[in-house]
């Protein structure tokens, strides 16, 4: 028995390609963000080079996992089979909202409750959340730019890839 496959539209991006692109983008962007924001935490002055390096790698890994978990949750709740062509705005809004909510909770839990890390005097803090401005901006900018970039890349890759033989 021969399985017939419906030919894929050359202009429609695949969800898997978009997800892969997003994971790569948020990994690189969060690594850069974490490196740049280290002086906003006390570890910059109190930690050794090894502790700072571990912190950057550890936090970047967590950022990628959080970003992917938020995106997958948004896809489960609001995505469709045609994502990212359809419902990409809704999915992005929900993913970013979930990421922001988790960031506020995580920063509060780790700075105030557990005292796992602390802000330096350089970190602007957003009242009444008492959350650092840099992590909030990180979870606004990186996911939005990452989803837009991944979607655009998936569209371009799909449009330029050869059509499967019939």
PyMOL CGO cylinders between C-alpha atoms (Angstrom):
from pymol import cmd
from pymol.cgo import CYLINDER

trace = [
    CYLINDER, 0.00, 0.00, 0.00, 1.34, 3.38, -0.95, 0.3, 1, 1, 1, 1, 1, 1,
    CYLINDER, 1.34, 3.38, -0.95, 0.78, 6.19, 1.50, 0.3, 1, 1, 1, 1, 1, 1,
    CYLINDER, 0.78, 6.19, 1.50, -0.17, 9.39, -0.21, 0.3, 1, 1, 1, 1, 1, 1,
    CYLINDER, -0.17, 9.39, -0.21, 1.14, 12.56, 1.33, 0.3, 1, 1, 1, 1, 1, 1,
    CYLINDER, 1.14, 12.56, 1.33, -0.44, 15.87, 0.72, 0.3, 1, 1, 1, 1, 1, 1,
    CYLINDER, -0.44, 15.87, 0.72, 2.19, 18.21, -0.74, 0.3, 1, 1, 1, 1, 1, 1,
    CYLINDER, 2.19, 18.21, -0.74, 3.22, 20.93, 1.65, 0.3, 1, 1, 1, 1, 1, 1,
    CYLINDER, 3.22, 20.93, 1.65, 2.70, 24.52, 0.62, 0.3, 1, 1, 1, 1, 1, 1,
    CYLINDER, 2.70, 24.52, 0.62, 6.06, 26.03, -0.20, 0.3, 1, 1, 1, 1, 1, 1,
    CYLINDER, 6.06, 26.03, -0.20, 5.17, 29.29, 1.53, 0.3, 1, 1, 1, 1, 1, 1,
    CYLINDER, 5.17, 29.29, 1.53, 3.88, 27.82, 4.80, 0.3, 1, 1, 1, 1, 1, 1,
    CYLINDER, 3.88, 27.82, 4.80, 6.46, 27.44, 7.56, 0.3, 1, 1, 1, 1, 1, 1,
    CYLINDER, 6.46, 27.44, 7.56, 6.53, 24.25, 9.56, 0.3, 1, 1, 1, 1, 1, 1,
    CYLINDER, 6.53, 24.25, 9.56, 5.92, 24.32, 13.29, 0.3, 1, 1, 1, 1, 1, 1,
    CYLINDER, 5.92, 24.32, 13.29, 8.99, 22.15, 13.87, 0.3, 1, 1, 1, 1, 1, 1,
    CYLINDER, 8.99, 22.15, 13.87, 11.28, 24.42, 11.89, 0.3, 1, 1, 1, 1, 1, 1,
    CYLINDER, 11.28, 24.42, 11.89, 9.92, 27.43, 13.75, 0.3, 1, 1, 1, 1, 1, 1,
    CYLINDER, 9.92, 27.43, 13.75, 10.35, 25.72, 17.12, 0.3, 1, 1, 1, 1, 1, 1,
    CYLINDER, 10.35, 25.72, 17.12, 13.94, 24.77, 16.28, 0.3, 1, 1, 1, 1, 1, 1,
    CYLINDER, 13.94, 24.77, 16.28, 14.74, 28.28, 15.12, 0.3, 1, 1, 1, 1, 1, 1,
    CYLINDER, 14.74, 28.28, 15.12, 13.20, 29.74, 18.26, 0.3, 1, 1, 1, 1, 1, 1,
    CYLINDER, 13.20, 29.74, 18.26, 15.22, 27.42, 20.50, 0.3, 1, 1, 1, 1, 1, 1,
    CYLINDER, 15.22, 27.42, 20.50, 18.46, 28.40, 18.76, 0.3, 1, 1, 1, 1, 1, 1,
    CYLINDER, 18.46, 28.40, 18.76, 17.65, 32.10, 18.89, 0.3, 1, 1, 1, 1, 1, 1,
    CYLINDER, 17.65, 32.10, 18.89, 16.63, 32.16, 22.56, 0.3, 1, 1, 1, 1, 1, 1,
    CYLINDER, 16.63, 32.16, 22.56, 19.71, 30.14, 23.48, 0.3, 1, 1, 1, 1, 1, 1,
    CYLINDER, 19.71, 30.14, 23.48, 22.09, 32.59, 21.83, 0.3, 1, 1, 1, 1, 1, 1,
    CYLINDER, 22.09, 32.59, 21.83, 20.18, 35.73, 22.81, 0.3, 1, 1, 1, 1, 1, 1,
    CYLINDER, 20.18, 35.73, 22.81, 19.77, 34.69, 26.45, 0.3, 1, 1, 1, 1, 1, 1,
    CYLINDER, 19.77, 34.69, 26.45, 23.45, 33.76, 26.69, 0.3, 1, 1, 1, 1, 1, 1,
    CYLINDER, 23.45, 33.76, 26.69, 24.39, 37.23, 25.48, 0.3, 1, 1, 1, 1, 1, 1,
    CYLINDER, 24.39, 37.23, 25.48, 21.80, 38.85, 27.79, 0.3, 1, 1, 1, 1, 1, 1,
    CYLINDER, 21.80, 38.85, 27.79, 23.03, 36.90, 30.81, 0.3, 1, 1, 1, 1, 1, 1,
    CYLINDER, 23.03, 36.90, 30.81, 26.63, 37.92, 30.11, 0.3, 1, 1, 1, 1, 1, 1,
    CYLINDER, 26.63, 37.92, 30.11, 25.70, 41.57, 29.75, 0.3, 1, 1, 1, 1, 1, 1,
    CYLINDER, 25.70, 41.57, 29.75, 23.53, 41.72, 32.88, 0.3, 1, 1, 1, 1, 1, 1,
    CYLINDER, 23.53, 41.72, 32.88, 26.01, 40.06, 35.28, 0.3, 1, 1, 1, 1, 1, 1,
    CYLINDER, 26.01, 40.06, 35.28, 27.14, 43.48, 36.66, 0.3, 1, 1, 1, 1, 1, 1,
    CYLINDER, 27.14, 43.48, 36.66, 23.55, 44.07, 37.76, 0.3, 1, 1, 1, 1, 1, 1,
    CYLINDER, 23.55, 44.07, 37.76, 23.88, 41.25, 40.32, 0.3, 1, 1, 1, 1, 1, 1,
    CYLINDER, 23.88, 41.25, 40.32, 26.13, 41.07, 43.38, 0.3, 1, 1, 1, 1, 1, 1,
    CYLINDER, 26.13, 41.07, 43.38, 27.92, 38.01, 42.01, 0.3, 1, 1, 1, 1, 1, 1,
    CYLINDER, 27.92, 38.01, 42.01, 29.81, 40.38, 39.70, 0.3, 1, 1, 1, 1, 1, 1,
    CYLINDER, 29.81, 40.38, 39.70, 31.69, 41.83, 42.69, 0.3, 1, 1, 1, 1, 1, 1,
    CYLINDER, 31.69, 41.83, 42.69, 31.52, 38.90, 45.09, 0.3, 1, 1, 1, 1, 1, 1,
    CYLINDER, 31.52, 38.90, 45.09, 31.92, 35.83, 42.88, 0.3, 1, 1, 1, 1, 1, 1,
    CYLINDER, 31.92, 35.83, 42.88, 34.94, 34.19, 41.34, 0.3, 1, 1, 1, 1, 1, 1,
    CYLINDER, 34.94, 34.19, 41.34, 35.31, 33.90, 37.57, 0.3, 1, 1, 1, 1, 1, 1,
    CYLINDER, 35.31, 33.90, 37.57, 34.23, 30.26, 37.80, 0.3, 1, 1, 1, 1, 1, 1,
    CYLINDER, 34.23, 30.26, 37.80, 31.12, 31.13, 39.83, 0.3, 1, 1, 1, 1, 1, 1,
    CYLINDER, 31.12, 31.13, 39.83, 30.18, 33.86, 37.37, 0.3, 1, 1, 1, 1, 1, 1,
    CYLINDER, 30.18, 33.86, 37.37, 30.72, 31.56, 34.38, 0.3, 1, 1, 1, 1, 1, 1,
    CYLINDER, 30.72, 31.56, 34.38, 28.66, 28.80, 36.01, 0.3, 1, 1, 1, 1, 1, 1,
    CYLINDER, 28.66, 28.80, 36.01, 25.91, 31.30, 36.81, 0.3, 1, 1, 1, 1, 1, 1,
    CYLINDER, 25.91, 31.30, 36.81, 25.76, 32.52, 33.20, 0.3, 1, 1, 1, 1, 1, 1,
    CYLINDER, 25.76, 32.52, 33.20, 25.62, 28.98, 31.78, 0.3, 1, 1, 1, 1, 1, 1,
    CYLINDER, 25.62, 28.98, 31.78, 23.14, 27.79, 34.43, 0.3, 1, 1, 1, 1, 1, 1,
    CYLINDER, 23.14, 27.79, 34.43, 20.83, 30.77, 33.94, 0.3, 1, 1, 1, 1, 1, 1,
    CYLINDER, 20.83, 30.77, 33.94, 21.00, 30.52, 30.15, 0.3, 1, 1, 1, 1, 1, 1,
    CYLINDER, 21.00, 30.52, 30.15, 20.00, 26.86, 30.31, 0.3, 1, 1, 1, 1, 1, 1,
    CYLINDER, 20.00, 26.86, 30.31, 17.09, 27.75, 32.57, 0.3, 1, 1, 1, 1, 1, 1,
    CYLINDER, 17.09, 27.75, 32.57, 16.09, 30.58, 30.25, 0.3, 1, 1, 1, 1, 1, 1,
    CYLINDER, 16.09, 30.58, 30.25, 15.93, 28.22, 27.27, 0.3, 1, 1, 1, 1, 1, 1,
    CYLINDER, 15.93, 28.22, 27.27, 13.87, 25.68, 29.20, 0.3, 1, 1, 1, 1, 1, 1,
    CYLINDER, 13.87, 25.68, 29.20, 11.48, 28.36, 30.46, 0.3, 1, 1, 1, 1, 1, 1,
    CYLINDER, 11.48, 28.36, 30.46, 11.12, 29.89, 26.99, 0.3, 1, 1, 1, 1, 1, 1,
    CYLINDER, 11.12, 29.89, 26.99, 10.37, 26.53, 25.39, 0.3, 1, 1, 1, 1, 1, 1,
    CYLINDER, 10.37, 26.53, 25.39, 7.96, 25.51, 28.17, 0.3, 1, 1, 1, 1, 1, 1,
    CYLINDER, 7.96, 25.51, 28.17, 6.07, 28.80, 27.82, 0.3, 1, 1, 1, 1, 1, 1,
    CYLINDER, 6.07, 28.80, 27.82, 5.88, 28.42, 24.05, 0.3, 1, 1, 1, 1, 1, 1,
    CYLINDER, 5.88, 28.42, 24.05, 4.72, 24.81, 24.22, 0.3, 1, 1, 1, 1, 1, 1,
    CYLINDER, 4.72, 24.81, 24.22, 2.08, 25.72, 26.83, 0.3, 1, 1, 1, 1, 1, 1,
    CYLINDER, 2.08, 25.72, 26.83, 0.87, 28.56, 24.59, 0.3, 1, 1, 1, 1, 1, 1,
    CYLINDER, 0.87, 28.56, 24.59, 0.77, 26.19, 21.61, 0.3, 1, 1, 1, 1, 1, 1,
    CYLINDER, 0.77, 26.19, 21.61, -1.21, 23.60, 23.55, 0.3, 1, 1, 1, 1, 1, 1,
    CYLINDER, -1.21, 23.60, 23.55, -3.69, 26.22, 24.74, 0.3, 1, 1, 1, 1, 1, 1,
    CYLINDER, -3.69, 26.22, 24.74, -4.05, 28.41, 21.63, 0.3, 1, 1, 1, 1, 1, 1,
    CYLINDER, -4.05, 28.41, 21.63, -2.05, 26.97, 18.74, 0.3, 1, 1, 1, 1, 1, 1,
    CYLINDER, -2.05, 26.97, 18.74, -3.33, 25.10, 15.76, 0.3, 1, 1, 1, 1, 1, 1,
    CYLINDER, -3.33, 25.10, 15.76, -2.07, 22.76, 13.07, 0.3, 1, 1, 1, 1, 1, 1,
    CYLINDER, -2.07, 22.76, 13.07, -1.23, 25.72, 10.84, 0.3, 1, 1, 1, 1, 1, 1,
    CYLINDER, -1.23, 25.72, 10.84, 0.94, 27.49, 13.43, 0.3, 1, 1, 1, 1, 1, 1,
    CYLINDER, 0.94, 27.49, 13.43, 3.01, 29.61, 12.91, 0.3, 1, 1, 1, 1, 1, 1,
    CYLINDER, 3.01, 29.61, 12.91, 1.12, 30.76, 9.82, 0.3, 1, 1, 1, 1, 1, 1,
    CYLINDER, 1.12, 30.76, 9.82, -2.07, 31.12, 11.83, 0.3, 1, 1, 1, 1, 1, 1,
    CYLINDER, -2.07, 31.12, 11.83, -2.53, 32.26, 15.43, 0.3, 1, 1, 1, 1, 1, 1,
    CYLINDER, -2.53, 32.26, 15.43, 1.11, 33.28, 15.78, 0.3, 1, 1, 1, 1, 1, 1,
    CYLINDER, 1.11, 33.28, 15.78, 0.18, 36.56, 17.48, 0.3, 1, 1, 1, 1, 1, 1,
    CYLINDER, 0.18, 36.56, 17.48, -2.01, 34.87, 20.07, 0.3, 1, 1, 1, 1, 1, 1,
    CYLINDER, -2.01, 34.87, 20.07, 0.57, 32.17, 20.75, 0.3, 1, 1, 1, 1, 1, 1,
    CYLINDER, 0.57, 32.17, 20.75, 3.35, 34.77, 21.07, 0.3, 1, 1, 1, 1, 1, 1,
    CYLINDER, 3.35, 34.77, 21.07, 1.28, 36.94, 23.43, 0.3, 1, 1, 1, 1, 1, 1,
    CYLINDER, 1.28, 36.94, 23.43, 0.50, 34.00, 25.69, 0.3, 1, 1, 1, 1, 1, 1,
    CYLINDER, 0.50, 34.00, 25.69, 4.09, 32.70, 25.64, 0.3, 1, 1, 1, 1, 1, 1,
    CYLINDER, 4.09, 32.70, 25.64, 5.47, 36.14, 26.54, 0.3, 1, 1, 1, 1, 1, 1,
    CYLINDER, 5.47, 36.14, 26.54, 2.85, 36.62, 29.28, 0.3, 1, 1, 1, 1, 1, 1,
    CYLINDER, 2.85, 36.62, 29.28, 3.69, 33.23, 30.80, 0.3, 1, 1, 1, 1, 1, 1,
    CYLINDER, 3.69, 33.23, 30.80, 7.42, 34.04, 30.63, 0.3, 1, 1, 1, 1, 1, 1,
    CYLINDER, 7.42, 34.04, 30.63, 6.90, 37.40, 32.32, 0.3, 1, 1, 1, 1, 1, 1,
    CYLINDER, 6.90, 37.40, 32.32, 4.71, 35.87, 35.03, 0.3, 1, 1, 1, 1, 1, 1,
    CYLINDER, 4.71, 35.87, 35.03, 7.30, 33.19, 35.74, 0.3, 1, 1, 1, 1, 1, 1,
    CYLINDER, 7.30, 33.19, 35.74, 10.08, 35.80, 35.80, 0.3, 1, 1, 1, 1, 1, 1,
    CYLINDER, 10.08, 35.80, 35.80, 8.29, 37.94, 38.39, 0.3, 1, 1, 1, 1, 1, 1,
    CYLINDER, 8.29, 37.94, 38.39, 7.67, 34.86, 40.54, 0.3, 1, 1, 1, 1, 1, 1,
    CYLINDER, 7.67, 34.86, 40.54, 11.21, 33.48, 40.12, 0.3, 1, 1, 1, 1, 1, 1,
    CYLINDER, 11.21, 33.48, 40.12, 12.94, 36.77, 40.82, 0.3, 1, 1, 1, 1, 1, 1,
    CYLINDER, 12.94, 36.77, 40.82, 10.79, 37.30, 43.95, 0.3, 1, 1, 1, 1, 1, 1,
    CYLINDER, 10.79, 37.30, 43.95, 11.34, 33.73, 45.16, 0.3, 1, 1, 1, 1, 1, 1,
    CYLINDER, 11.34, 33.73, 45.16, 15.11, 33.78, 44.55, 0.3, 1, 1, 1, 1, 1, 1,
    CYLINDER, 15.11, 33.78, 44.55, 15.88, 37.36, 45.61, 0.3, 1, 1, 1, 1, 1, 1,
    CYLINDER, 15.88, 37.36, 45.61, 13.44, 37.86, 48.51, 0.3, 1, 1, 1, 1, 1, 1,
    CYLINDER, 13.44, 37.86, 48.51, 12.51, 34.42, 49.84, 0.3, 1, 1, 1, 1, 1, 1,
    CYLINDER, 12.51, 34.42, 49.84, 15.49, 32.13, 49.18, 0.3, 1, 1, 1, 1, 1, 1,
    CYLINDER, 15.49, 32.13, 49.18, 18.13, 34.87, 48.83, 0.3, 1, 1, 1, 1, 1, 1,
    CYLINDER, 18.13, 34.87, 48.83, 19.82, 32.74, 46.16, 0.3, 1, 1, 1, 1, 1, 1,
    CYLINDER, 19.82, 32.74, 46.16, 20.98, 35.86, 44.37, 0.3, 1, 1, 1, 1, 1, 1,
    CYLINDER, 20.98, 35.86, 44.37, 20.84, 39.59, 44.92, 0.3, 1, 1, 1, 1, 1, 1,
    CYLINDER, 20.84, 39.59, 44.92, 20.70, 42.70, 42.79, 0.3, 1, 1, 1, 1, 1, 1,
    CYLINDER, 20.70, 42.70, 42.79, 23.59, 45.13, 42.85, 0.3, 1, 1, 1, 1, 1, 1,
    CYLINDER, 23.59, 45.13, 42.85, 22.97, 48.86, 43.22, 0.3, 1, 1, 1, 1, 1, 1,
    CYLINDER, 22.97, 48.86, 43.22, 23.12, 49.09, 39.42, 0.3, 1, 1, 1, 1, 1, 1,
    CYLINDER, 23.12, 49.09, 39.42, 19.92, 47.08, 38.88, 0.3, 1, 1, 1, 1, 1, 1,
    CYLINDER, 19.92, 47.08, 38.88, 16.84, 49.25, 38.39, 0.3, 1, 1, 1, 1, 1, 1,
    CYLINDER, 16.84, 49.25, 38.39, 13.95, 47.69, 40.30, 0.3, 1, 1, 1, 1, 1, 1,
    CYLINDER, 13.95, 47.69, 40.30, 10.34, 47.95, 39.17, 0.3, 1, 1, 1, 1, 1, 1,
    CYLINDER, 10.34, 47.95, 39.17, 7.92, 48.75, 41.99, 0.3, 1, 1, 1, 1, 1, 1,
    CYLINDER, 7.92, 48.75, 41.99, 5.59, 47.31, 43.26, 0.3, 1, 1, 1, 1, 1, 1,
    CYLINDER, 5.59, 47.31, 43.26, 6.96, 44.00, 41.95, 0.3, 1, 1, 1, 1, 1, 1,
    CYLINDER, 6.96, 44.00, 41.95, 10.46, 44.63, 43.31, 0.3, 1, 1, 1, 1, 1, 1,
    CYLINDER, 10.46, 44.63, 43.31, 11.68, 42.78, 40.23, 0.3, 1, 1, 1, 1, 1, 1,
    CYLINDER, 11.68, 42.78, 40.23, 14.76, 43.85, 38.33, 0.3, 1, 1, 1, 1, 1, 1,
    CYLINDER, 14.76, 43.85, 38.33, 14.12, 45.76, 35.12, 0.3, 1, 1, 1, 1, 1, 1,
    CYLINDER, 14.12, 45.76, 35.12, 16.70, 43.77, 33.17, 0.3, 1, 1, 1, 1, 1, 1,
    CYLINDER, 16.70, 43.77, 33.17, 15.01, 40.36, 33.66, 0.3, 1, 1, 1, 1, 1, 1,
    CYLINDER, 15.01, 40.36, 33.66, 11.63, 41.88, 32.78, 0.3, 1, 1, 1, 1, 1, 1,
    CYLINDER, 11.63, 41.88, 32.78, 13.02, 43.39, 29.58, 0.3, 1, 1, 1, 1, 1, 1,
    CYLINDER, 13.02, 43.39, 29.58, 14.75, 40.11, 28.81, 0.3, 1, 1, 1, 1, 1, 1,
    CYLINDER, 14.75, 40.11, 28.81, 11.44, 38.25, 28.93, 0.3, 1, 1, 1, 1, 1, 1,
    CYLINDER, 11.44, 38.25, 28.93, 9.74, 40.87, 26.80, 0.3, 1, 1, 1, 1, 1, 1,
    CYLINDER, 9.74, 40.87, 26.80, 12.37, 41.38, 24.13, 0.3, 1, 1, 1, 1, 1, 1,
    CYLINDER, 12.37, 41.38, 24.13, 14.01, 37.98, 23.61, 0.3, 1, 1, 1, 1, 1, 1,
    CYLINDER, 14.01, 37.98, 23.61, 10.82, 35.91, 23.10, 0.3, 1, 1, 1, 1, 1, 1,
    CYLINDER, 10.82, 35.91, 23.10, 9.14, 38.50, 20.87, 0.3, 1, 1, 1, 1, 1, 1,
    CYLINDER, 9.14, 38.50, 20.87, 12.19, 38.95, 18.64, 0.3, 1, 1, 1, 1, 1, 1,
    CYLINDER, 12.19, 38.95, 18.64, 12.93, 35.22, 18.75, 0.3, 1, 1, 1, 1, 1, 1,
    CYLINDER, 12.93, 35.22, 18.75, 9.45, 34.19, 17.61, 0.3, 1, 1, 1, 1, 1, 1,
    CYLINDER, 9.45, 34.19, 17.61, 9.42, 36.79, 14.84, 0.3, 1, 1, 1, 1, 1, 1,
    CYLINDER, 9.42, 36.79, 14.84, 12.89, 35.73, 13.66, 0.3, 1, 1, 1, 1, 1, 1,
    CYLINDER, 12.89, 35.73, 13.66, 12.09, 31.99, 13.82, 0.3, 1, 1, 1, 1, 1, 1,
    CYLINDER, 12.09, 31.99, 13.82, 8.84, 32.43, 11.92, 0.3, 1, 1, 1, 1, 1, 1,
    CYLINDER, 8.84, 32.43, 11.92, 10.49, 34.57, 9.23, 0.3, 1, 1, 1, 1, 1, 1,
    CYLINDER, 10.49, 34.57, 9.23, 13.37, 32.08, 8.94, 0.3, 1, 1, 1, 1, 1, 1,
    CYLINDER, 13.37, 32.08, 8.94, 10.98, 29.13, 8.65, 0.3, 1, 1, 1, 1, 1, 1,
    CYLINDER, 10.98, 29.13, 8.65, 8.98, 30.91, 5.94, 0.3, 1, 1, 1, 1, 1, 1,
    CYLINDER, 8.98, 30.91, 5.94, 12.14, 31.75, 3.99, 0.3, 1, 1, 1, 1, 1, 1,
    CYLINDER, 12.14, 31.75, 3.99, 13.58, 28.22, 4.37, 0.3, 1, 1, 1, 1, 1, 1,
    CYLINDER, 13.58, 28.22, 4.37, 10.33, 26.57, 3.34, 0.3, 1, 1, 1, 1, 1, 1,
    CYLINDER, 10.33, 26.57, 3.34, 9.92, 28.88, 0.35, 0.3, 1, 1, 1, 1, 1, 1,
    CYLINDER, 9.92, 28.88, 0.35, 13.44, 28.15, -0.95, 0.3, 1, 1, 1, 1, 1, 1,
    CYLINDER, 13.44, 28.15, -0.95, 13.53, 24.40, -0.28, 0.3, 1, 1, 1, 1, 1, 1,
    CYLINDER, 13.53, 24.40, -0.28, 12.98, 22.11, -3.27, 0.3, 1, 1, 1, 1, 1, 1,
    CYLINDER, 12.98, 22.11, -3.27, 9.55, 20.56, -3.69, 0.3, 1, 1, 1, 1, 1, 1,
    CYLINDER, 9.55, 20.56, -3.69, 9.32, 16.84, -3.05, 0.3, 1, 1, 1, 1, 1, 1,
    CYLINDER, 9.32, 16.84, -3.05, 8.89, 14.71, -6.16, 0.3, 1, 1, 1, 1, 1, 1,
    CYLINDER, 8.89, 14.71, -6.16, 5.34, 13.61, -6.78, 0.3, 1, 1, 1, 1, 1, 1,
]
cmd.load_cgo(trace, "trace")
